[in-house]
């Protein structure tokens, strides 16, 4: 089996599982987007996935966004890029004009830097998700859930930045079903925010091991890396 046919088979298998999860949850397939997390994946492998029809990719490092987005910039149909890892003010220059969404925003200062850069470059507005540290784990980024809606209201006032929802990483469990209550906490927080007039429709959670459960608990974007590209070097 060639590398391209292997990815095609993997994507079809994932698609079947996503469809099944949506049906079991009473949701339609178009409610969930599959983001291919391509951290550590060579450009050639990404090109194989594009050739198989997949067009949404996520990178964890701003410099990787710069390099990989630029590698496909002149393609007949360039893929869509999201930043799914941490972003600092001095790295904003690498993502503005290249990504359509940032999943990992948890600082007003960084949001202001994005807003300023978008305006300076006359770039297209960027969709953003506020990252929630839903279990308050010290080794993970994200805003305290208690302060999340306050930050959302502040971000929602900035030009060039379009608030869309939340991203979260629940604790790592051996049983994927244990993540459900954490997904629900994020979903419930978004519902409270919507009642306050905030546009919190996107929920980014669920990865290779727990995306079925994430769909059952309202995910609109699932971030799949290993299940598409296989294990990657640390």
TIROTOR-913074 format. One record per residue: z negated, x negated, y negated of N, C-alpha, C in turn; residue number from 1. Coordinates in nm, 2 decimals, decimal comma. Example, Ala and Ser with C-alpha at 12.3 -4.5 7.8 and 13.67 -1.06 7.14 Angstrom:
// TIROTOR-913074
      nup    neast   nnorth     caup   caeast   canorth      cup    ceast   cnorth     k
    -0,78    -1,32     0,57    -0,78    -1,23      0,45    -0,78    -1,32     0,33     1
    -0,71    -1,28     0,22    -0,71    -1,37      0,11    -0,79    -1,29     0,00     2
//
This chain:
// TIROTOR-913074
      nup    neast   nnorth     caup   caeast   canorth      cup    ceast   cnorth     k
     0,00    -0,08     0,12     0,00     0,00      0,00     0,00    -0,09    -0,13     1
     0,09    -0,06    -0,22     0,10    -0,14     -0,34    -0,02    -0,10    -0,43     2
    -0,05    -0,19    -0,53    -0,16    -0,16     -0,63    -0,13    -0,03    -0,70     3
    -0,01     0,00    -0,73     0,02     0,12     -0,81     0,01     0,24    -0,72     4
     0,05     0,23    -0,60     0,04     0,35     -0,51    -0,11     0,37    -0,47     5
    -0,19     0,27    -0,47    -0,33     0,28     -0,44    -0,40     0,36    -0,55     6
    -0,36     0,32    -0,68    -0,42     0,39     -0,79    -0,37     0,54    -0,80     7
    -0,25     0,56    -0,76    -0,20     0,70     -0,76    -0,27     0,78    -0,66     8
    -0,30     0,72    -0,54    -0,37     0,80     -0,44    -0,52     0,82    -0,49     9
    -0,58     0,72    -0,55    -0,72     0,73     -0,60    -0,73     0,84    -0,71    10
    -0,63     0,84    -0,80    -0,63     0,94     -0,91    -0,62     1,08    -0,85    11
    -0,53     1,10    -0,75    -0,51     1,23     -0,69    -0,64     1,28    -0,62    12
    -0,70     1,18    -0,55    -0,83     1,22     -0,48    -0,93     1,26    -0,58    13
    -0,94     1,19    -0,69    -1,04     1,23     -0,79    -1,00     1,36    -0,85    14
    -0,87     1,39    -0,87    -0,83     1,51     -0,93    -0,87     1,63    -0,84    15
    -0,85     1,61    -0,71    -0,89     1,72     -0,62    -1,04     1,75    -0,63    16
    -1,12     1,64    -0,64    -1,27     1,66     -0,65    -1,31     1,73    -0,78    17
    -1,24     1,69    -0,89    -1,27     1,75     -1,02    -1,23     1,90    -1,01    18
    -1,12     1,93    -0,96    -1,07     2,07     -0,95    -1,18     2,15    -0,87    19
    -1,22     2,10    -0,76    -1,32     2,16     -0,67    -1,45     2,18    -0,75    20
    -1,50     2,08    -0,82    -1,62     2,09     -0,89    -1,61     2,20    -1,00    21
    -1,50     2,20    -1,07    -1,48     2,30     -1,17    -1,48     2,44    -1,11    22
    -1,41     2,46    -1,00    -1,41     2,59     -0,94    -1,55     2,64    -0,90    23
    -1,62     2,54    -0,84    -1,76     2,58     -0,80    -1,85     2,61    -0,91    24
    -1,82     2,56    -1,03    -1,90     2,58     -1,15    -1,85     2,69    -1,23    25
    -1,74     2,76    -1,19    -1,69     2,87     -1,27    -1,62     2,82    -1,40    26
    -1,57     2,70    -1,40    -1,51     2,64     -1,51    -1,36     2,62    -1,48    27
    -1,28     2,61    -1,59    -1,14     2,58     -1,57    -1,11     2,43    -1,58    28
    -1,01     2,38    -1,51    -0,98     2,24     -1,51    -0,96     2,18    -1,64    29
    -0,91     2,25    -1,74    -0,88     2,19     -1,87    -1,00     2,18    -1,95    30
    -1,12     2,21    -1,90    -1,25     2,19     -1,98    -1,30     2,05    -1,96    31
    -1,24     1,98    -1,86    -1,30     1,84     -1,83    -1,19     1,74    -1,84    32
    -1,22     1,63    -1,92    -1,12     1,52     -1,93    -1,17     1,40    -1,85    33
    -1,08     1,34    -1,78    -1,11     1,22     -1,70    -1,08     1,10    -1,78    34
    -1,18     1,02    -1,81    -1,16     0,89     -1,89    -1,17     0,78    -1,78    35
    -1,07     0,69    -1,78    -1,07     0,58     -1,69    -1,14     0,46    -1,76    36
    -1,26     0,43    -1,71    -1,34     0,32     -1,77    -1,28     0,19    -1,72    37
    -1,22     0,12    -1,81    -1,14     0,00     -1,77    -1,20    -0,13    -1,81    38
    -1,33    -0,14    -1,82    -1,40    -0,26     -1,85    -1,37    -0,36    -1,74    39
    -1,33    -0,48    -1,78    -1,30    -0,59     -1,68    -1,17    -0,57    -1,60    40
    -1,09    -0,47    -1,64    -0,97    -0,44     -1,56    -0,85    -0,50    -1,64    41
    -0,77    -0,57    -1,56    -0,65    -0,64     -1,63    -0,55    -0,54    -1,68    42
    -0,48    -0,59    -1,78    -0,38    -0,50     -1,85    -0,28    -0,45    -1,75    43
    -0,25    -0,54    -1,65    -0,15    -0,50     -1,55    -0,20    -0,38    -1,47    44
    -0,33    -0,37    -1,44    -0,38    -0,26     -1,36    -0,38    -0,13    -1,44    45
    -0,41    -0,15    -1,57    -0,41    -0,04     -1,66    -0,27     0,02    -1,67    46
    -0,17    -0,07    -1,68    -0,03    -0,03     -1,68     0,01     0,05    -1,56    47
    -0,05     0,01    -1,44    -0,02     0,08     -1,32    -0,07     0,22    -1,33    48
    -0,19     0,24    -1,39    -0,25     0,37     -1,40    -0,17     0,46    -1,50    49
    -0,12     0,39    -1,61    -0,03     0,47     -1,70     0,09     0,51    -1,63    50
     0,15     0,42    -1,55     0,27     0,46     -1,48     0,25     0,58    -1,39    51
     0,13     0,59    -1,34     0,09     0,71     -1,25     0,06     0,83    -1,33    52
     0,06     0,82    -1,47     0,05     0,94     -1,55    -0,09     0,95    -1,62    53
    -0,18     0,85    -1,60    -0,31     0,86     -1,66    -0,30     0,79    -1,80    54
    -0,35     0,86    -1,90    -0,33     0,82     -2,04    -0,46     0,80    -2,12    55
    -0,58     0,82    -2,06    -0,70     0,81     -2,14    -0,79     0,70    -2,08    56
    -0,83     0,60    -2,16    -0,90     0,49     -2,11    -1,02     0,46    -2,21    57
    -1,13     0,40    -2,15    -1,24     0,37     -2,23    -1,28     0,22    -2,20    58
    -1,32     0,16    -2,31    -1,37     0,02     -2,30    -1,51     0,01    -2,36    59
    -1,58    -0,09    -2,31    -1,72    -0,10     -2,35    -1,74    -0,20    -2,47    60
    -1,64    -0,29    -2,49    -1,65    -0,39     -2,59    -1,54    -0,37    -2,70    61
    -1,58    -0,38    -2,83    -1,48    -0,36     -2,93    -1,37    -0,46    -2,93    62
    -1,40    -0,59    -2,89    -1,29    -0,69     -2,88    -1,19    -0,65    -2,77    63
    -1,24    -0,59    -2,66    -1,15    -0,55     -2,55    -1,06    -0,43    -2,60    64
    -1,12    -0,34    -2,68    -1,04    -0,24     -2,74    -0,92    -0,30    -2,82    65
    -0,96    -0,39    -2,90    -0,86    -0,46     -2,99    -0,75    -0,52    -2,90    66
    -0,78    -0,60    -2,80    -0,68    -0,67     -2,72    -0,60    -0,57    -2,64    67
    -0,66    -0,48    -2,57    -0,59    -0,39     -2,48    -0,51    -0,29    -2,55    68
    -0,56    -0,23    -2,66    -0,49    -0,13     -2,74    -0,36    -0,20    -2,80    69
    -0,38    -0,32    -2,85    -0,26    -0,39     -2,91    -0,16    -0,43    -2,80    70
    -0,20    -0,45    -2,68    -0,11    -0,49     -2,57    -0,01    -0,37    -2,54    71
    -0,06    -0,25    -2,57     0,02    -0,13     -2,54     0,07    -0,06    -2,67    72
     0,05    -0,13    -2,78     0,08    -0,06     -2,91     0,23    -0,03    -2,92    73
     0,32    -0,11    -2,86     0,46    -0,08     -2,88     0,52    -0,01    -2,76    74
     0,44     0,04    -2,67     0,48     0,12     -2,56     0,55     0,25    -2,61    75
     0,64     0,30    -2,53     0,70     0,43     -2,57     0,60     0,54    -2,59    76
     0,50     0,54    -2,50     0,39     0,64     -2,52     0,26     0,57    -2,49    77
     0,20     0,51    -2,60     0,07     0,43     -2,59    -0,04     0,52    -2,54    78
    -0,13     0,47    -2,46    -0,24     0,55     -2,41    -0,34     0,57    -2,52    79
    -0,43     0,66    -2,49    -0,54     0,69     -2,58    -0,66     0,61    -2,54    80
    -0,73     0,56    -2,65    -0,85     0,47     -2,62    -0,98     0,53    -2,68    81
    -1,08     0,52    -2,60    -1,22     0,55     -2,65    -1,31     0,43    -2,64    82
    -1,40     0,41    -2,73    -1,50     0,31     -2,72    -1,63     0,38    -2,65    83
    -1,67     0,32    -2,54    -1,78     0,38     -2,47    -1,90     0,29    -2,46    84
    -1,89     0,17    -2,52    -2,01     0,08     -2,53    -2,06     0,07    -2,67    85
    -2,17    -0,01    -2,68    -2,24    -0,03     -2,81    -2,14    -0,08    -2,92    86
    -2,17    -0,04    -3,05    -2,09    -0,08     -3,16    -2,18    -0,12    -3,27    87
    -2,16    -0,24    -3,32    -2,23    -0,30     -3,44    -2,14    -0,29    -3,56    88
    -2,20    -0,30    -3,68    -2,13    -0,28     -3,80    -2,02    -0,39    -3,81    89
    -2,05    -0,51    -3,77    -1,95    -0,62     -3,79    -1,83    -0,61    -3,69    90
    -1,84    -0,51    -3,59    -1,73    -0,50     -3,50    -1,65    -0,37    -3,52    91
    -1,69    -0,29    -3,63    -1,62    -0,17     -3,66    -1,47    -0,20    -3,69    92
    -1,44    -0,31    -3,74    -1,30    -0,35     -3,78    -1,21    -0,35    -3,65    93
    -1,27    -0,37    -3,54    -1,19    -0,38     -3,42    -1,14    -0,25    -3,36    94
    -1,22    -0,14    -3,40    -1,19    -0,01     -3,33    -1,12     0,09    -3,42    95
    -1,15     0,08    -3,55    -1,08     0,17     -3,65    -0,93     0,15    -3,64    96
    -0,86     0,26    -3,63    -0,71     0,25     -3,62    -0,66     0,23    -3,47    97
    -0,76     0,21    -3,38    -0,72     0,19     -3,24    -0,78     0,30    -3,15    98
    -0,90     0,35    -3,18    -0,96     0,45     -3,09    -0,95     0,58    -3,15    99
    -0,95     0,69    -3,07    -0,96     0,82     -3,12    -1,10     0,88    -3,11   100
    -1,19     0,81    -3,03    -1,32     0,86     -3,02    -1,42     0,74    -2,99   101
    -1,53     0,75    -3,05    -1,64     0,66     -3,02    -1,76     0,74    -2,95   102
    -1,80     0,70    -2,83    -1,90     0,77     -2,76    -2,04     0,73    -2,79   103
    -2,06     0,61    -2,85    -2,18     0,54     -2,84    -2,25     0,53    -2,98   104
    -2,23     0,62    -3,07    -2,29     0,61     -3,20    -2,44     0,66    -3,20   105
    -2,52     0,57    -3,25    -2,66     0,61     -3,26    -2,73     0,55    -3,38   106
    -2,65     0,53    -3,49    -2,71     0,47     -3,61    -2,63     0,52    -3,73   107
    -2,70     0,57    -3,83    -2,63     0,62     -3,95    -2,56     0,50    -4,02   108
    -2,62     0,38    -4,02    -2,56     0,27     -4,08    -2,42     0,24    -4,02   109
    -2,41     0,24    -3,89    -2,28     0,22     -3,82    -2,18     0,33    -3,85   110
    -2,23     0,46    -3,86    -2,15     0,57     -3,89    -2,09     0,55    -4,03   111
    -2,17     0,51    -4,13    -2,13     0,48     -4,26    -2,02     0,37    -4,27   112
    -2,04     0,27    -4,18    -1,95     0,16     -4,18    -1,81     0,21    -4,12   113
    -1,82     0,30    -4,02    -1,69     0,35     -3,97    -1,62     0,44    -4,08   114
    -1,70     0,52    -4,15    -1,65     0,60     -4,25    -1,58     0,52    -4,36   115
    -1,65     0,41    -4,40    -1,59     0,32     -4,51    -1,46     0,26    -4,46   116
    -1,46     0,21    -4,34    -1,34     0,14     -4,29    -1,23     0,24    -4,27   117
    -1,25     0,36    -4,22    -1,14     0,46     -4,21    -1,08     0,48    -4,35   118
    -1,17     0,50    -4,45    -1,11     0,52     -4,59    -1,04     0,40    -4,64   119
    -1,09     0,28    -4,62    -1,03     0,16     -4,67    -0,89     0,14    -4,61   120
    -0,87     0,17    -4,48    -0,75     0,16     -4,41    -0,66     0,28    -4,42   121
    -0,71     0,39    -4,48    -0,63     0,51     -4,48    -0,60     0,55    -4,33   122
    -0,69     0,52    -4,24    -0,67     0,55     -4,10    -0,70     0,70    -4,07   123
    -0,66     0,74    -3,95    -0,69     0,87     -3,90    -0,84     0,88    -3,88   124
    -0,90     1,00    -3,91    -1,04     1,02     -3,88    -1,07     0,99    -3,74   125
    -1,19     0,95    -3,71    -1,23     0,91     -3,57    -1,34     1,02    -3,53   126
    -1,31     1,07    -3,41    -1,41     1,16     -3,35    -1,53     1,07    -3,30   127
    -1,65     1,12    -3,31    -1,77     1,04     -3,26    -1,86     1,13    -3,18   128
    -1,93     1,07    -3,09    -2,03     1,13     -3,01    -2,16     1,05    -3,04   129
    -2,27     1,12    -3,06    -2,40     1,06     -3,07    -2,46     1,03    -2,94   130
    -2,49     0,90    -2,91    -2,55     0,87     -2,78    -2,70     0,90    -2,78   131
    -2,74     0,97    -2,68    -2,88     1,01     -2,66    -2,94     0,93    -2,55   132
    -3,05     0,87    -2,58    -3,13     0,80     -2,48    -3,22     0,90    -2,42   133
    -3,17     0,98    -2,32    -3,23     1,10     -2,28    -3,36     1,08    -2,20   134
    -3,37     0,96    -2,14    -3,50     0,93     -2,07    -3,58     0,83    -2,14   135
    -3,54     0,79    -2,26    -3,61     0,69     -2,35    -3,63     0,56    -2,27   136
    -3,53     0,52    -2,20    -3,53     0,39     -2,13    -3,52     0,27    -2,22   137
    -3,60     0,17    -2,22    -3,60     0,06     -2,32    -3,48    -0,02    -2,30   138
    -3,41    -0,02    -2,19    -3,29    -0,11     -2,16    -3,16    -0,04    -2,20   139
    -3,17     0,08    -2,25    -3,05     0,16     -2,29    -3,05     0,19    -2,44   140
    -2,93     0,19    -2,49    -2,91     0,23     -2,63    -2,92     0,38    -2,64   141
    -2,92     0,43    -2,76    -2,92     0,57     -2,79    -3,04     0,62    -2,88   142
    -3,02     0,73    -2,94    -3,12     0,78     -3,03    -3,22     0,87    -2,95   143
    -3,34     0,87    -3,00    -3,45     0,95     -2,94    -3,40     1,10    -2,96   144
    -3,41     1,18    -2,85    -3,36     1,32     -2,86    -3,43     1,39    -2,97   145
    -3,55     1,36    -3,01    -3,63     1,43     -3,11    -3,56     1,41    -3,25   146
    -3,49     1,30    -3,26    -3,42     1,27     -3,39    -3,27     1,29    -3,39   147
    -3,22     1,33    -3,28    -3,07     1,34     -3,27    -3,01     1,44    -3,36   148
    -3,06     1,56    -3,37    -3,00     1,66     -3,46    -3,01     1,62    -3,61   149
    -3,11     1,55    -3,65    -3,12     1,51     -3,79    -3,01     1,41    -3,81   150
    -2,99     1,31    -3,72    -2,88     1,22     -3,73    -2,75     1,29    -3,74   151
    -2,73     1,39    -3,65    -2,60     1,46     -3,65    -2,57     1,53    -3,78   152
    -2,67     1,59    -3,84    -2,65     1,65     -3,97    -2,60     1,54    -4,08   153
    -2,66     1,42    -4,07    -2,62     1,32     -4,17    -2,48     1,27    -4,14   154
    -2,45     1,25    -4,01    -2,31     1,20     -3,98    -2,21     1,31    -4,01   155
    -2,24     1,43    -4,00    -2,15     1,54     -4,02    -2,11     1,55    -4,17   156
    -2,17     1,48    -4,26    -2,14     1,48     -4,40    -2,04     1,37    -4,44   157
    -2,02     1,28    -4,34    -1,94     1,16     -4,38    -1,79     1,18    -4,37   158
    -1,71     1,14    -4,47    -1,56     1,15     -4,46    -1,51     1,05    -4,36   159
    -1,40     1,09    -4,29    -1,34     1,00     -4,19    -1,41     0,99    -4,06   160
    -1,52     1,06    -4,04    -1,59     1,06     -3,91    -1,61     1,21    -3,87   161
    -1,57     1,24    -3,76    -1,57     1,38     -3,71    -1,67     1,39    -3,59   162
    -1,78     1,45    -3,62    -1,88     1,47     -3,51    -1,83     1,57    -3,41   163
    -1,84     1,53    -3,28    -1,79     1,62     -3,18    -1,89     1,65    -3,07   164
    -2,00     1,57    -3,05    -2,09     1,61     -2,94    -2,18     1,49    -2,91   165
    -2,22     1,49    -2,78    -2,32     1,39     -2,73    -2,27     1,31    -2,61   166
    -2,32     1,19    -2,60    -2,30     1,11     -2,48    -2,44     1,07    -2,43   167
    -2,45     1,06    -2,30    -2,58     1,02     -2,24    -2,56     0,95    -2,11   168
    -2,65     0,86    -2,07    -2,66     0,79     -1,94    -2,80     0,83    -1,88   169
    -2,80     0,91    -1,78    -2,93     0,94     -1,72    -2,98     0,82    -1,64   170
    -3,10     0,82    -1,60    -3,15     0,71     -1,51    -3,07     0,71    -1,39   171
    -3,07     0,59    -1,33    -2,99     0,56     -1,21    -3,08     0,61    -1,09   172
    -3,02     0,71    -1,01    -3,09     0,76     -0,90    -3,01     0,74    -0,77   173
    -3,07     0,73    -0,66    -3,00     0,72     -0,53    -2,94     0,85    -0,49   174
    -3,00     0,96    -0,54    -2,95     1,09     -0,52    -2,89     1,14    -0,65   175
    -2,76     1,16    -0,66    -2,70     1,20     -0,78    -2,75     1,33    -0,83   176
    -2,80     1,42    -0,75    -2,85     1,55     -0,79    -2,97     1,54    -0,88   177
    -3,04     1,43    -0,88    -3,16     1,41     -0,96    -3,12     1,40    -1,11   178
    -3,00     1,37    -1,14    -2,96     1,36     -1,28    -2,94     1,49    -1,35   179
    -2,93     1,60    -1,27    -2,91     1,73     -1,33    -3,00     1,77    -1,44   180
    -3,13     1,75    -1,43    -3,22     1,79     -1,54    -3,19     1,71    -1,67   181
    -3,15     1,59    -1,65    -3,12     1,51     -1,77    -2,99     1,56    -1,84   182
    -2,89     1,59    -1,76    -2,77     1,65     -1,81    -2,80     1,78    -1,89   183
    -2,89     1,86    -1,83    -2,92     1,99     -1,89    -2,99     1,97    -2,02   184
    -3,08     1,86    -2,03    -3,14     1,84     -2,16    -3,04     1,81    -2,27   185
    -2,94     1,73    -2,24    -2,84     1,70     -2,34    -2,76     1,83    -2,37   186
    -2,72     1,90    -2,27    -2,65     2,03     -2,30    -2,73     2,12    -2,38   187
    -2,86     2,14    -2,35    -2,94     2,23     -2,43    -2,96     2,18    -2,57   188
    -2,97     2,05    -2,59    -2,98     2,00     -2,73    -2,85     2,03    -2,81   189
    -2,74     2,02    -2,74    -2,61     2,05     -2,81    -2,61     2,20    -2,84   190
    -2,66     2,28    -2,76    -2,66     2,42     -2,79    -2,75     2,46    -2,91   191
    -2,86     2,39    -2,92    -2,95     2,41     -3,04    -2,87     2,36    -3,16   192
    -2,80     2,25    -3,15    -2,73     2,20     -3,27    -2,62     2,29    -3,31   193
    -2,55     2,35    -3,21    -2,44     2,45     -3,25    -2,50     2,57    -3,32   194
    -2,62     2,61    -3,29    -2,68     2,72     -3,36    -2,72     2,68    -3,50   195
    -2,73     2,55    -3,53    -2,76     2,50     -3,66    -2,63     2,47    -3,74   196
    -2,51     2,50    -3,67    -2,38     2,48     -3,74    -2,32     2,35    -3,71   197
    -2,37     2,27    -3,62    -2,31     2,14     -3,59    -2,20     2,16    -3,48   198
    -2,09     2,08    -3,49    -1,98     2,09     -3,40    -2,00     2,01    -3,27   199
    -2,09     2,05    -3,19    -2,13     1,97     -3,07    -2,07     2,03    -2,95   200
    -1,94     2,02    -2,93    -1,87     2,08     -2,81    -1,85     1,98    -2,70   201
    -1,84     1,85    -2,73    -1,81     1,75     -2,63    -1,94     1,70    -2,57   202
    -1,94     1,69    -2,43    -2,05     1,63     -2,36    -2,00     1,52    -2,27   203
    -2,03     1,40    -2,30    -1,98     1,28     -2,22    -2,09     1,23    -2,13   204
    -2,08     1,27    -2,01    -2,17     1,21     -1,91    -2,12     1,23    -1,77   205
    -2,16     1,15    -1,68    -2,11     1,15     -1,54    -2,02     1,04    -1,52   206
    -2,05     0,96    -1,41    -1,96     0,84     -1,38    -1,92     0,85    -1,23   207
    -1,88     0,74    -1,17    -1,83     0,75     -1,04    -1,92     0,81    -0,93   208
    -2,05     0,79    -0,95    -2,14     0,84     -0,85    -2,20     0,98    -0,87   209
    -2,18     1,03    -0,99    -2,25     1,16     -1,02    -2,16     1,25    -1,10   210
    -2,03     1,23    -1,10    -1,94     1,31     -1,19    -1,94     1,46    -1,15   211
    -1,95     1,48    -1,02    -1,94     1,62     -0,97    -2,06     1,70    -1,02   212
    -2,18     1,63    -1,02    -2,30     1,70     -1,07    -2,29     1,71    -1,22   213
    -2,23     1,61    -1,29    -2,21     1,62     -1,43    -2,13     1,74    -1,47   214
    -2,02     1,76    -1,40    -1,93     1,88     -1,42    -2,01     2,01    -1,41   215
    -2,09     2,01    -1,30    -2,17     2,13     -1,28    -2,27     2,16    -1,39   216
    -2,30     2,05    -1,46    -2,40     2,06     -1,57    -2,33     2,05    -1,71   217
    -2,21     2,08    -1,72    -2,14     2,10     -1,85    -2,06     1,99    -1,91   218
    -2,05     1,88    -1,84    -1,97     1,77     -1,89    -1,83     1,81    -1,93   219
    -1,78     1,76    -2,04    -1,65     1,78     -2,09    -1,56     1,65    -2,07   220
    -1,63     1,54    -2,07    -1,57     1,41     -2,05    -1,65     1,33    -1,94   221
    -1,58     1,29    -1,83    -1,65     1,21     -1,73    -1,58     1,07    -1,74   222
    -1,67     0,97    -1,72    -1,62     0,83     -1,74    -1,62     0,76    -1,60   223
    -1,50     0,74    -1,55    -1,49     0,69     -1,41    -1,43     0,55    -1,41   224
    -1,50     0,45    -1,36    -1,44     0,32     -1,35    -1,42     0,28    -1,20   225
    -1,53     0,25    -1,13    -1,52     0,20     -1,00    -1,44     0,28    -0,90   226
    -1,45     0,42    -0,92    -1,38     0,51     -0,82    -1,23     0,50    -0,85   227
    -1,19     0,45    -0,96    -1,04     0,43     -0,99    -1,00     0,29    -0,96   228
    -1,07     0,19    -1,02    -1,02     0,05     -1,01    -1,09    -0,03    -0,91   229
    -1,20     0,02    -0,84    -1,27    -0,06     -0,75    -1,38    -0,14    -0,82   230
    -1,46    -0,21    -0,74    -1,57    -0,29     -0,80    -1,51    -0,40    -0,88   231
    -1,58    -0,43    -0,99    -1,54    -0,54     -1,08    -1,65    -0,64    -1,09   232
    -1,60    -0,76    -1,12    -1,70    -0,87     -1,13    -1,80    -0,85    -1,24   233
    -1,92    -0,89    -1,22    -2,03    -0,87     -1,33    -1,98    -0,93    -1,46   234
//
